[in-house]
Amino acid sequence: MLQGILSQHPEVCAGTTSPLLEYVYASFKNFKDCQEAKSQKDAGSHFYPFVKGGVSAYAETFRKNNESVYLDKSRGWVHYRNIIQEAFGCNIPVVCMVRDIADIAASMERIWRKNEPSHLDPLKLVTMEERISNWFTSTPIGLAIRRIQNALSKNEAIFFCRYEDLCLAPEETMKQILQHLSLSEFKFDFENIEKATSEDELAFGFAGLHSVQTKLRKDLPKAEEVLGEQMAKSLREEYSGYQNLFKYQA
């Protein structure tokens, strides 16, 4: 949603849920591991310009009106932005969306119920409890939460935007985000939000995972309506550190 809103700004162009990080990380891993790179005393002086050139060329393919800022969407940048910063030699601003932990689980469960994947083993992830356990011990939720916790422990200069603040106080929230991104003030249309680019969501397992609402919701759904009171309470207690950091109910 934030990507769709920011793409209204005339200085911003936005891509899809992006593979750019995967491209960068794959090359970075080879840079660290391959014998040829290890044999060069100054391998970094060749590698990081390669990354800079590749990232710049990738971003250029999304520009339509000579926009000055390319917005790349990936959960992983909160953890790997140091590679890009080394390549470009400057601070790369990151905005990370967060949400009440039970509401995240409830949102995933709603999507699952609407689009139950047919390609998965029918003997696995049968119950809601099994699905939530799987999401919180792997991707997409578990790994993202651990990366956020790691970034916070290192005092990374990342703007953490609460989903609830974006929905209930959009003007003030977007003003703060524009300041973080060093972008000029802009009046966004929160009643007509469009997804910047299309993507095949089935590649992520099932449809609806990255769908964008056309307007901000004021009537935020309650996790308890999907998870039940006990499951919602249990998740908030288990992740009380995360909840407290972002001023959610623990």
KEZA-585396 format. One line per field, with one value per atom (N, C-alpha, C): residue number from 0; chain; x, y, z. Coordinates in nm, 3 decimals. Example, Ala and Ser with C-alpha at 12.3 -4.5 7.8 and 13.67 -1.06 7.14 Angstrom:
<pts>
n <- (0;0;0;1;1;1);
chain <- (A;A;A;A;A;A);
X <- (1.319;1.230;1.320;1.285;1.367;1.290);
Y <- (-0.569;-0.450;-0.330;-0.225;-0.106;0.003);
Z <- (0.780;0.780;0.780;0.708;0.714;0.787);
</pts>
This chain:
<pts>
n <- (0;0;0;1;1;1;2;2;2;3;3;3;4;4;4;5;5;5;6;6;6;7;7;7;8;8;8;9;9;9;10;10;10;11;11;11;12;12;12;13;13;13;14;14;14;15;15;15;16;16;16;17;17;17;18;18;18;19;19;19;20;20;20;21;21;21;22;22;22;23;23;23;24;24;24;25;25;25;26;26;26;27;27;27;28;28;28;29;29;29;30;30;30;31;31;31;32;32;32;33;33;33;34;34;34;35;35;35;36;36;36;37;37;37;38;38;38;39;39;39;40;40;40;41;41;41;42;42;42;43;43;43;44;44;44;45;45;45;46;46;46;47;47;47;48;48;48;49;49;49;50;50;50;51;51;51;52;52;52;53;53;53;54;54;54;55;55;55;56;56;56;57;57;57;58;58;58;59;59;59;60;60;60;61;61;61;62;62;62;63;63;63;64;64;64;65;65;65;66;66;66;67;67;67;68;68;68;69;69;69;70;70;70;71;71;71;72;72;72;73;73;73;74;74;74;75;75;75;76;76;76;77;77;77;78;78;78;79;79;79;80;80;80;81;81;81;82;82;82;83;83;83;84;84;84;85;85;85;86;86;86;87;87;87;88;88;88;89;89;89;90;90;90;91;91;91;92;92;92;93;93;93;94;94;94;95;95;95;96;96;96;97;97;97;98;98;98;99;99;99;100;100;100;101;101;101;102;102;102;103;103;103;104;104;104;105;105;105;106;106;106;107;107;107;108;108;108;109;109;109;110;110;110;111;111;111;112;112;112;113;113;113;114;114;114;115;115;115;116;116;116;117;117;117;118;118;118;119;119;119;120;120;120;121;121;121;122;122;122;123;123;123;124;124;124;125;125;125;126;126;126;127;127;127;128;128;128;129;129;129;130;130;130;131;131;131;132;132;132;133;133;133;134;134;134;135;135;135;136;136;136;137;137;137;138;138;138;139;139;139;140;140;140;141;141;141;142;142;142;143;143;143;144;144;144;145;145;145;146;146;146;147;147;147;148;148;148;149;149;149;150;150;150;151;151;151;152;152;152;153;153;153;154;154;154;155;155;155;156;156;156;157;157;157;158;158;158;159;159;159;160;160;160;161;161;161;162;162;162;163;163;163;164;164;164;165;165;165;166;166;166;167;167;167;168;168;168;169;169;169;170;170;170;171;171;171;172;172;172;173;173;173;174;174;174;175;175;175;176;176;176;177;177;177;178;178;178;179;179;179;180;180;180;181;181;181;182;182;182;183;183;183;184;184;184;185;185;185;186;186;186;187;187;187;188;188;188;189;189;189;190;190;190;191;191;191;192;192;192;193;193;193;194;194;194;195;195;195;196;196;196;197;197;197;198;198;198;199;199;199;200;200;200;201;201;201;202;202;202;203;203;203;204;204;204;205;205;205;206;206;206;207;207;207;208;208;208;209;209;209;210;210;210;211;211;211;212;212;212;213;213;213;214;214;214;215;215;215;216;216;216;217;217;217;218;218;218;219;219;219;220;220;220;221;221;221;222;222;222;223;223;223;224;224;224;225;225;225;226;226;226;227;227;227;228;228;228;229;229;229;230;230;230;231;231;231;232;232;232;233;233;233;234;234;234;235;235;235;236;236;236;237;237;237;238;238;238;239;239;239;240;240;240;241;241;241;242;242;242;243;243;243;244;244;244;245;245;245;246;246;246;247;247;247;248;248;248;249;249;249);
chain <- (A;A;A;A;A;A;A;A;A;A;A;A;A;A;A;A;A;A;A;A;A;A;A;A;A;A;A;A;A;A;A;A;A;A;A;A;A;A;A;A;A;A;A;A;A;A;A;A;A;A;A;A;A;A;A;A;A;A;A;A;A;A;A;A;A;A;A;A;A;A;A;A;A;A;A;A;A;A;A;A;A;A;A;A;A;A;A;A;A;A;A;A;A;A;A;A;A;A;A;A;A;A;A;A;A;A;A;A;A;A;A;A;A;A;A;A;A;A;A;A;A;A;A;A;A;A;A;A;A;A;A;A;A;A;A;A;A;A;A;A;A;A;A;A;A;A;A;A;A;A;A;A;A;A;A;A;A;A;A;A;A;A;A;A;A;A;A;A;A;A;A;A;A;A;A;A;A;A;A;A;A;A;A;A;A;A;A;A;A;A;A;A;A;A;A;A;A;A;A;A;A;A;A;A;A;A;A;A;A;A;A;A;A;A;A;A;A;A;A;A;A;A;A;A;A;A;A;A;A;A;A;A;A;A;A;A;A;A;A;A;A;A;A;A;A;A;A;A;A;A;A;A;A;A;A;A;A;A;A;A;A;A;A;A;A;A;A;A;A;A;A;A;A;A;A;A;A;A;A;A;A;A;A;A;A;A;A;A;A;A;A;A;A;A;A;A;A;A;A;A;A;A;A;A;A;A;A;A;A;A;A;A;A;A;A;A;A;A;A;A;A;A;A;A;A;A;A;A;A;A;A;A;A;A;A;A;A;A;A;A;A;A;A;A;A;A;A;A;A;A;A;A;A;A;A;A;A;A;A;A;A;A;A;A;A;A;A;A;A;A;A;A;A;A;A;A;A;A;A;A;A;A;A;A;A;A;A;A;A;A;A;A;A;A;A;A;A;A;A;A;A;A;A;A;A;A;A;A;A;A;A;A;A;A;A;A;A;A;A;A;A;A;A;A;A;A;A;A;A;A;A;A;A;A;A;A;A;A;A;A;A;A;A;A;A;A;A;A;A;A;A;A;A;A;A;A;A;A;A;A;A;A;A;A;A;A;A;A;A;A;A;A;A;A;A;A;A;A;A;A;A;A;A;A;A;A;A;A;A;A;A;A;A;A;A;A;A;A;A;A;A;A;A;A;A;A;A;A;A;A;A;A;A;A;A;A;A;A;A;A;A;A;A;A;A;A;A;A;A;A;A;A;A;A;A;A;A;A;A;A;A;A;A;A;A;A;A;A;A;A;A;A;A;A;A;A;A;A;A;A;A;A;A;A;A;A;A;A;A;A;A;A;A;A;A;A;A;A;A;A;A;A;A;A;A;A;A;A;A;A;A;A;A;A;A;A;A;A;A;A;A;A;A;A;A;A;A;A;A;A;A;A;A;A;A;A;A;A;A;A;A;A;A;A;A;A;A;A;A;A;A;A;A;A;A;A;A;A;A;A;A;A;A;A;A;A;A;A;A;A;A;A;A;A;A;A;A;A;A;A;A;A;A;A;A;A;A;A;A;A;A;A;A;A;A;A;A;A;A;A;A;A;A;A;A;A;A;A;A;A;A;A;A;A;A;A;A;A;A;A;A;A;A;A;A;A;A;A;A;A;A;A;A;A;A;A;A;A;A;A;A;A;A;A;A;A;A;A;A;A;A;A;A;A;A;A;A;A;A;A;A;A;A;A;A;A;A;A;A;A);
X <- (0.082;0.000;0.086;0.187;0.274;0.340;0.379;0.440;0.345;0.216;0.117;0.095;0.098;0.081;0.202;0.321;0.442;0.459;0.411;0.427;0.346;0.254;0.183;0.274;0.380;0.471;0.546;0.553;0.614;0.764;0.829;0.972;1.003;0.898;0.918;0.869;0.948;0.902;0.919;0.828;0.828;0.820;0.889;0.886;0.788;0.795;0.710;0.772;0.708;0.778;0.904;1.019;1.134;1.232;1.286;1.394;1.532;1.537;1.667;1.756;1.701;1.783;1.840;1.761;1.810;1.925;1.916;2.026;2.152;2.133;2.247;2.308;2.223;2.275;2.349;2.296;2.363;2.503;2.516;2.648;2.738;2.680;2.757;2.810;2.728;2.772;2.888;2.881;2.992;3.117;3.097;3.209;3.280;3.204;3.263;3.321;3.261;3.295;3.385;3.378;3.448;3.600;3.674;3.820;3.877;3.816;3.868;3.864;3.753;3.742;3.838;3.850;3.941;4.087;4.117;4.255;4.294;4.194;4.222;4.233;4.341;4.356;4.260;4.225;4.137;4.005;3.954;3.832;3.714;3.705;3.593;3.589;3.705;3.708;3.653;3.646;3.586;3.440;3.414;3.282;3.176;3.203;3.100;3.061;3.153;3.109;3.021;3.048;2.964;2.822;2.810;2.679;2.609;2.681;2.623;2.570;2.650;2.607;2.485;2.483;2.370;2.242;2.252;2.134;2.081;2.171;2.131;2.062;2.115;2.055;1.917;1.905;1.777;1.672;1.708;1.615;1.573;1.665;1.638;1.526;1.512;1.408;1.268;1.254;1.122;1.090;1.187;1.163;1.084;0.983;0.899;0.910;0.926;0.928;1.049;1.161;1.286;1.275;1.204;1.191;1.328;1.347;1.477;1.497;1.387;1.395;1.331;1.404;1.349;1.318;1.196;1.152;1.150;1.233;1.240;1.176;1.091;1.014;1.065;1.118;1.162;1.177;1.129;1.145;1.292;1.378;1.517;1.604;1.562;1.651;1.678;1.587;1.610;1.734;1.772;1.887;2.010;1.990;2.103;2.133;2.077;2.101;2.247;2.325;2.468;2.542;2.498;2.565;2.547;2.423;2.394;2.464;2.467;2.533;2.682;2.743;2.885;2.907;2.814;2.827;2.810;2.714;2.684;2.758;2.817;2.896;2.815;2.690;2.605;2.496;2.424;2.313;2.196;2.142;2.027;1.907;1.810;1.696;1.606;1.561;1.472;1.349;1.232;1.108;1.057;1.031;0.987;0.849;0.753;0.617;0.611;0.544;0.520;0.371;0.330;0.189;0.176;0.068;0.042;0.061;0.133;0.175;0.056;-0.050;-0.168;-0.241;-0.242;-0.307;-0.233;-0.100;-0.023;-0.067;-0.075;-0.115;-0.258;-0.345;-0.484;-0.495;-0.417;-0.418;-0.373;-0.266;-0.219;-0.325;-0.391;-0.492;-0.613;-0.652;-0.762;-0.729;-0.605;-0.563;-0.562;-0.514;-0.509;-0.650;-0.744;-0.880;-0.946;-0.911;-0.967;-0.902;-0.775;-0.698;-0.617;-0.684;-0.609;-0.531;-0.397;-0.314;-0.343;-0.355;-0.383;-0.257;-0.141;-0.018;0.056;0.008;0.077;0.034;0.118;0.088;-0.039;-0.146;-0.273;-0.264;-0.152;-0.135;-0.063;-0.021;0.050;-0.030;-0.005;-0.069;-0.221;-0.273;-0.417;-0.492;-0.437;-0.505;-0.446;-0.522;-0.474;-0.349;-0.346;-0.231;-0.105;-0.118;-0.004;0.044;-0.049;-0.011;0.062;0.008;0.071;0.209;0.223;0.354;0.454;0.409;0.496;0.536;0.442;0.472;0.568;0.556;0.637;0.774;0.796;0.928;1.008;0.945;1.016;0.976;0.951;0.901;0.749;0.675;0.725;0.741;0.680;0.674;0.798;0.833;0.940;1.071;1.117;1.244;1.238;1.126;1.112;1.120;1.056;1.059;1.201;1.273;1.411;1.502;1.480;1.561;1.531;1.406;1.371;1.437;1.432;1.494;1.645;1.707;1.851;1.883;1.803;1.825;1.811;1.713;1.693;1.810;1.866;1.979;2.103;2.111;2.227;2.198;2.080;2.041;2.047;2.001;1.998;1.903;1.941;1.858;1.746;1.649;1.536;1.409;1.321;1.193;1.093;1.047;0.947;0.809;0.727;0.595;0.489;0.411;0.303;0.188;0.141;0.029;-0.092;-0.116;-0.230;-0.218;-0.096;-0.076;-0.099;-0.055;-0.075;-0.223;-0.301;-0.444;-0.522;-0.488;-0.568;-0.518;-0.389;-0.333;-0.241;-0.296;-0.213;-0.134;-0.193;-0.124;0.004;-0.008;0.108;0.211;0.164;0.256;0.334;0.267;0.335;0.430;0.396;0.486;0.618;0.612;0.732;0.812;0.741;0.810;0.881;0.816;0.879;1.004;1.000;1.119;1.231;1.196;1.298;1.361;1.282;1.330;1.386;1.386;1.435;1.359;1.227;1.141;1.059;1.022;0.944;0.802;0.738;0.601;0.508;0.406;0.313;0.179;0.072;-0.062;-0.105;-0.110;-0.145;-0.297;-0.341;-0.483;-0.503;-0.551;-0.567;-0.696;-0.777;-0.902;-0.887;-0.773;-0.750;-0.606;-0.585;-0.451;-0.442;-0.342;-0.322;-0.189;-0.188;-0.064;0.025;0.150;0.238;0.261;0.284;0.309;0.240;0.215;0.149;0.252;0.207;0.294;0.209;0.270;0.201;0.213;0.109;0.115;0.123;0.082;0.089;0.233;0.327;0.469;0.508;0.430;0.457;0.376;0.303;0.231;0.081;0.022;-0.121;-0.156;-0.271;-0.313;-0.355;-0.340;-0.387;-0.282;-0.163;-0.061;-0.013;-0.007;0.043;-0.063;-0.189;-0.294;-0.299;-0.345;-0.348;-0.491;-0.534;-0.666;-0.666;-0.778;-0.784;-0.796;-0.829;-0.834;-0.794;-0.746;-0.706;-0.827;-0.809;-0.918;-0.915;-1.032;-1.045;-1.099;-1.173;-1.230;-1.138;-1.029;-0.930;-0.987;-0.972;-1.027;-0.953;-1.022;-0.964;-0.912;-0.791;-0.731;-0.816;-0.881;-0.961;-1.074;-1.122;-1.231;-1.189;-1.060;-1.009;-0.938;-0.853;-0.769;-0.837;-0.935;-0.989;-0.908;-0.969;-0.904;-0.778;-0.780;-0.666;-0.542;-0.559;-0.446;-0.389;-0.475;-0.429;-0.350;-0.402;-0.335;-0.201;-0.198;-0.075;0.035;0.001;0.100;0.154;0.066;0.109;0.200;0.172;0.257;0.392;0.392;0.517;0.608;0.549;0.627;0.610;0.609;0.588;0.697;0.821;0.929;0.901;0.861;0.824;0.706;0.604;0.484;0.515;0.599;0.632;0.715;0.806;0.890;0.807;0.702;0.619;0.487;0.483;0.369;0.238;0.245;0.124;0.089;-0.031;-0.076;0.008;0.063;0.147;0.070);
Y <- (-0.120;0.000;0.126;0.128;0.246;0.271;0.165;0.179;0.247;0.208;0.268;0.415;0.450;0.590;0.673;0.626;0.702;0.718;0.623;0.632;0.748;0.807;0.926;1.048;1.046;1.160;1.173;1.291;1.307;1.276;1.273;1.244;1.097;1.013;0.873;0.779;0.678;0.566;0.439;0.346;0.226;0.101;-0.003;-0.131;-0.226;-0.352;-0.455;-0.500;-0.601;-0.672;-0.727;-0.675;-0.675;-0.792;-0.843;-0.941;-0.876;-0.743;-0.675;-0.720;-0.731;-0.776;-0.915;-1.003;-1.139;-1.134;-1.045;-1.030;-0.980;-0.878;-0.819;-0.919;-0.988;-1.082;-1.199;-1.248;-1.358;-1.317;-1.196;-1.150;-1.125;-1.074;-1.048;-1.179;-1.283;-1.413;-1.468;-1.453;-1.497;-1.414;-1.284;-1.195;-1.242;-1.287;-1.331;-1.472;-1.556;-1.699;-1.750;-1.689;-1.751;-1.729;-1.824;-1.820;-1.703;-1.673;-1.566;-1.431;-1.407;-1.281;-1.280;-1.394;-1.403;-1.381;-1.413;-1.401;-1.255;-1.166;-1.025;-0.947;-0.876;-0.796;-0.677;-0.628;-0.512;-0.549;-0.668;-0.716;-0.622;-0.565;-0.476;-0.353;-0.304;-0.184;-0.211;-0.337;-0.375;-0.420;-0.487;-0.543;-0.437;-0.342;-0.245;-0.152;-0.110;-0.037;-0.122;-0.252;-0.345;-0.346;-0.350;-0.346;-0.214;-0.105;0.028;0.040;-0.006;0.001;-0.086;-0.205;-0.295;-0.243;-0.193;-0.139;-0.016;0.070;0.192;0.156;0.059;0.018;-0.045;-0.124;-0.187;-0.080;0.019;0.126;0.205;0.224;0.303;0.242;0.110;0.045;0.078;0.130;0.165;0.313;0.395;0.538;0.569;0.653;0.693;0.842;0.922;1.068;1.130;1.061;1.112;1.136;1.049;1.061;1.049;1.121;1.124;1.011;0.948;0.845;0.716;0.606;0.474;0.405;0.355;0.288;0.138;0.067;-0.078;-0.144;-0.242;-0.306;-0.447;-0.468;-0.600;-0.601;-0.707;-0.719;-0.725;-0.768;-0.792;-0.669;-0.553;-0.437;-0.390;-0.418;-0.379;-0.450;-0.559;-0.639;-0.622;-0.595;-0.597;-0.462;-0.355;-0.227;-0.185;-0.245;-0.210;-0.237;-0.337;-0.368;-0.251;-0.201;-0.089;0.038;0.058;0.178;0.177;0.061;0.049;0.078;0.033;0.052;0.199;0.266;0.404;0.505;0.461;0.549;0.655;0.624;0.720;0.646;0.720;0.661;0.631;0.512;0.473;0.465;0.555;0.555;0.433;0.378;0.262;0.293;0.260;0.269;0.126;0.091;-0.046;-0.041;-0.106;-0.112;-0.216;-0.180;-0.274;-0.272;-0.374;-0.387;-0.471;-0.457;-0.541;-0.688;-0.763;-0.898;-0.991;-0.979;-1.062;-1.024;-0.895;-0.850;-0.900;-0.913;-0.969;-1.113;-1.191;-1.332;-1.343;-1.256;-1.260;-1.225;-1.128;-1.090;-1.206;-1.274;-1.390;-1.499;-1.522;-1.627;-1.593;-1.466;-1.426;-1.456;-1.421;-1.445;-1.594;-1.673;-1.819;-1.875;-1.831;-1.884;-1.848;-1.733;-1.692;-1.767;-1.803;-1.861;-1.981;-2.078;-2.192;-2.260;-2.261;-2.316;-2.464;-2.500;-2.640;-2.720;-2.650;-2.720;-2.773;-2.741;-2.782;-2.920;-2.982;-3.114;-3.104;-3.180;-3.171;-3.219;-3.284;-3.333;-3.231;-3.119;-3.017;-2.887;-2.808;-2.677;-2.689;-2.792;-2.818;-2.723;-2.699;-2.614;-2.472;-2.380;-2.243;-2.237;-2.316;-2.317;-2.363;-2.464;-2.512;-2.405;-2.336;-2.232;-2.117;-2.072;-1.961;-1.999;-2.120;-2.167;-2.168;-2.213;-2.217;-2.076;-1.983;-1.847;-1.776;-1.807;-1.737;-1.802;-1.919;-1.981;-1.974;-1.923;-1.913;-1.783;-1.789;-1.673;-1.687;-1.581;-1.444;-1.368;-1.418;-1.339;-1.355;-1.479;-1.504;-1.438;-1.458;-1.400;-1.247;-1.191;-1.046;-0.987;-1.053;-1.005;-1.010;-1.117;-1.129;-1.023;-0.994;-0.891;-0.752;-0.726;-0.599;-0.589;-0.695;-0.695;-0.673;-0.732;-0.714;-0.570;-0.511;-0.372;-0.278;-0.304;-0.221;-0.233;-0.352;-0.372;-0.298;-0.268;-0.196;-0.048;-0.003;0.138;0.186;0.102;0.140;0.258;0.350;0.469;0.432;0.359;0.312;0.375;0.420;0.475;0.362;0.332;0.228;0.292;0.254;0.312;0.210;0.246;0.159;0.164;0.046;0.037;0.115;0.105;0.172;0.324;0.378;0.522;0.568;0.486;0.521;0.527;0.435;0.431;0.540;0.566;0.655;0.800;0.818;0.955;0.967;0.951;0.942;1.069;1.185;1.309;1.327;1.314;1.333;1.223;1.100;0.988;1.006;1.044;1.062;1.182;1.282;1.397;1.351;1.265;1.212;1.125;1.045;0.958;1.041;1.144;1.231;1.297;1.338;1.396;1.294;1.171;1.065;1.037;1.046;1.017;1.142;1.253;1.381;1.419;1.401;1.435;1.560;1.633;1.755;1.720;1.819;1.799;1.771;1.690;1.652;1.614;1.649;1.614;1.484;1.378;1.247;1.228;1.146;1.113;0.976;0.975;0.850;0.777;0.837;0.774;0.703;0.721;0.658;0.606;0.492;0.431;0.322;0.330;0.230;0.159;0.031;-0.044;0.003;0.036;0.098;0.009;-0.119;-0.212;-0.344;-0.423;-0.553;-0.662;-0.771;-0.885;-1.011;-1.124;-1.252;-1.301;-1.279;-1.312;-1.462;-1.544;-1.688;-1.736;-1.654;-1.689;-1.691;-1.623;-1.619;-1.723;-1.807;-1.915;-1.908;-1.789;-1.775;-1.629;-1.609;-1.476;-1.392;-1.261;-1.169;-1.124;-1.186;-1.154;-1.011;-0.957;-0.822;-0.730;-0.766;-0.681;-0.549;-0.445;-0.310;-0.258;-0.210;-0.149;-0.014;0.021;0.147;0.269;0.249;0.360;0.311;0.402;0.365;0.328;0.225;0.180;0.257;0.300;0.361;0.261;0.162;0.058;-0.063;-0.056;-0.162;-0.289;-0.403;-0.529;-0.574;-0.650;-0.701;-0.843;-0.868;-1.001;-1.109;-1.074;-1.172;-1.229;-1.153;-1.200;-1.321;-1.334;-1.445;-1.549;-1.502;-1.592;-1.643;-1.568;-1.597;-1.523;-1.499;-1.420;-1.486;-1.617;-1.685;-1.682;-1.711;-1.709;-1.569;-1.468;-1.330;-1.290;-1.324;-1.293;-1.363;-1.490;-1.569;-1.510;-1.469;-1.410;-1.279;-1.197;-1.068;-1.087;-1.188;-1.216;-1.271;-1.363;-1.423;-1.320;-1.223;-1.118;-0.984;-0.989;-0.868;-0.765;-0.810;-0.716;-0.633;-0.699;-0.631;-0.539;-0.590;-0.512;-0.385;-0.396;-0.280;-0.177;-0.225;-0.136;-0.044;-0.098;-0.022;0.024;0.018;0.072;0.004;-0.130;-0.210;-0.279;-0.331;-0.407;-0.533;-0.555;-0.675;-0.779);
Z <- (0.000;0.000;0.000;0.087;0.094;-0.040;-0.107;-0.239;-0.337;-0.333;-0.420;-0.389;-0.261;-0.222;-0.266;-0.236;-0.270;-0.420;-0.497;-0.643;-0.702;-0.623;-0.669;-0.675;-0.597;-0.590;-0.723;-0.781;-0.913;-0.917;-0.802;-0.799;-0.779;-0.766;-0.730;-0.839;-0.869;-0.951;-0.868;-0.884;-0.800;-0.885;-0.839;-0.907;-0.839;-0.874;-0.814;-0.682;-0.620;-0.512;-0.578;-0.538;-0.626;-0.606;-0.717;-0.709;-0.698;-0.695;-0.696;-0.582;-0.463;-0.351;-0.376;-0.436;-0.464;-0.563;-0.663;-0.758;-0.687;-0.603;-0.532;-0.435;-0.360;-0.260;-0.326;-0.438;-0.507;-0.551;-0.603;-0.645;-0.524;-0.415;-0.293;-0.234;-0.235;-0.183;-0.265;-0.396;-0.480;-0.455;-0.434;-0.403;-0.276;-0.178;-0.051;-0.058;-0.143;-0.138;-0.250;-0.369;-0.481;-0.473;-0.521;-0.513;-0.591;-0.704;-0.788;-0.715;-0.644;-0.569;-0.452;-0.384;-0.270;-0.312;-0.435;-0.482;-0.509;-0.521;-0.548;-0.417;-0.399;-0.278;-0.276;-0.392;-0.402;-0.469;-0.441;-0.508;-0.485;-0.365;-0.335;-0.423;-0.463;-0.547;-0.686;-0.724;-0.852;-0.834;-0.720;-0.699;-0.674;-0.587;-0.549;-0.664;-0.751;-0.871;-0.962;-0.965;-1.041;-0.985;-0.852;-0.788;-0.817;-0.802;-0.827;-0.969;-1.064;-1.204;-1.231;-1.173;-1.195;-1.133;-1.010;-0.941;-1.015;-1.058;-1.130;-1.261;-1.332;-1.459;-1.436;-1.330;-1.297;-1.268;-1.185;-1.149;-1.273;-1.365;-1.484;-1.568;-1.563;-1.644;-1.596;-1.474;-1.421;-1.436;-1.470;-1.481;-1.608;-1.592;-1.705;-1.734;-1.627;-1.642;-1.574;-1.584;-1.527;-1.376;-1.306;-1.162;-1.096;-0.986;-0.920;-0.819;-0.776;-0.673;-0.722;-0.709;-0.739;-0.606;-0.592;-0.470;-0.494;-0.420;-0.435;-0.314;-0.339;-0.232;-0.206;-0.086;-0.044;0.107;0.172;0.317;0.358;0.267;0.302;0.315;0.261;0.265;0.407;0.498;0.637;0.692;0.628;0.673;0.585;0.455;0.361;0.296;0.347;0.280;0.286;0.378;0.389;0.259;0.182;0.055;-0.042;-0.049;-0.139;-0.092;0.038;0.091;0.060;0.069;0.035;-0.113;-0.196;-0.340;-0.379;-0.317;-0.354;-0.268;-0.160;-0.076;-0.004;0.027;0.097;0.173;0.256;0.329;0.234;0.244;0.164;0.258;0.246;0.339;0.319;0.428;0.426;0.510;0.457;0.532;0.552;0.676;0.707;0.771;0.707;0.762;0.874;0.984;1.094;1.128;1.202;1.236;1.362;1.433;1.549;1.510;1.594;1.557;1.533;1.611;1.591;1.463;1.432;1.309;1.185;1.195;1.084;1.059;1.166;1.154;1.101;1.149;1.104;0.956;0.911;0.770;0.682;0.723;0.648;0.644;0.756;0.763;0.676;0.671;0.583;0.437;0.399;0.260;0.231;0.326;0.308;0.285;0.365;0.356;0.224;0.168;0.039;-0.077;-0.061;-0.172;-0.127;-0.066;-0.013;-0.125;-0.115;-0.223;-0.247;-0.372;-0.407;-0.430;-0.439;-0.473;-0.351;-0.230;-0.109;-0.064;0.019;0.074;0.158;0.124;0.197;0.341;0.376;0.513;0.602;0.542;0.617;0.619;0.720;0.736;0.729;0.794;0.791;0.883;1.002;1.099;1.100;1.153;1.165;1.252;1.358;1.448;1.375;1.289;1.211;1.114;1.051;0.955;1.024;1.136;1.207;1.256;1.308;1.353;1.238;1.120;1.003;0.958;0.954;0.910;1.006;1.135;1.234;1.256;1.203;1.216;1.087;0.980;0.852;0.784;0.656;0.584;0.569;0.554;0.542;0.674;0.783;0.905;0.994;1.022;1.120;1.084;0.962;0.919;0.921;0.877;0.875;1.017;1.113;1.251;1.306;1.279;1.330;1.267;1.141;1.075;1.133;1.165;1.228;1.365;1.442;1.574;1.564;1.463;1.444;1.407;1.318;1.278;1.397;1.482;1.600;1.697;1.708;1.799;1.754;1.624;1.568;1.547;1.592;1.578;1.434;1.342;1.201;1.182;1.094;1.067;0.971;1.022;0.943;0.999;0.910;0.953;0.961;1.082;1.102;1.103;1.008;0.991;1.034;1.133;1.177;1.077;1.038;0.944;0.996;1.124;1.185;1.173;1.190;1.177;1.033;0.938;0.798;0.764;0.819;0.789;0.862;0.988;1.071;1.074;1.044;1.039;0.918;0.798;0.677;0.645;0.663;0.626;0.709;0.839;0.926;0.904;0.885;0.864;0.734;0.627;0.499;0.504;0.580;0.597;0.658;0.757;0.821;0.725;0.646;0.549;0.442;0.392;0.292;0.348;0.474;0.536;0.545;0.580;0.589;0.453;0.348;0.212;0.142;0.213;0.157;0.030;0.033;-0.079;-0.045;-0.148;-0.129;-0.081;-0.018;0.028;-0.090;-0.062;-0.170;-0.108;-0.175;-0.128;-0.195;-0.118;-0.171;-0.174;-0.266;-0.276;-0.211;-0.089;-0.015;-0.050;-0.137;-0.179;-0.313;-0.378;-0.509;-0.515;-0.450;-0.445;-0.551;-0.631;-0.736;-0.716;-0.746;-0.742;-0.855;-0.822;-0.920;-1.042;-1.020;-1.130;-1.100;-1.202;-1.183;-1.157;-1.096;-1.071;-1.060;-1.085;-1.076;-0.932;-0.853;-0.711;-0.685;-0.781;-0.763;-0.748;-0.795;-0.778;-0.630;-0.545;-0.401;-0.324;-0.396;-0.330;-0.347;-0.334;-0.353;-0.378;-0.441;-0.482;-0.362;-0.374;-0.271;-0.173;-0.176;-0.077;-0.088;-0.211;-0.232;-0.296;-0.279;-0.334;-0.259;-0.327;-0.270;-0.266;-0.151;-0.139;-0.209;-0.266;-0.342;-0.253;-0.126;-0.031;0.108;0.191;0.326;0.410;0.491;0.578;0.709;0.755;0.886;0.988;0.937;1.022;1.022;1.097;1.096;1.159;1.090;1.143;1.268;1.351;1.475;1.453;1.502;1.487;1.551;1.662;1.735;1.651;1.552;1.468;1.384;1.359;1.279;1.366;1.455;1.535;1.661;1.709;1.841;1.947;2.061;2.165;2.219;2.238;2.299;2.209;2.079;1.987;1.974;1.963;1.951;2.076;2.192;2.317;2.328;2.288;2.296;2.209;2.087;1.997;2.053;2.107;2.162;2.283;2.362;2.478;2.434;2.337;2.290;2.226;2.157;2.090;2.161;2.294;2.373;2.350;2.325;2.297;2.174;2.067;1.942;1.967;2.036;2.062;2.139;2.240;2.322;2.244;2.161;2.083;1.994;1.938;1.845;1.906;2.040;2.117;2.084;2.076;2.059;2.190;2.195;2.312;2.326;2.444;2.467;2.547);
</pts>
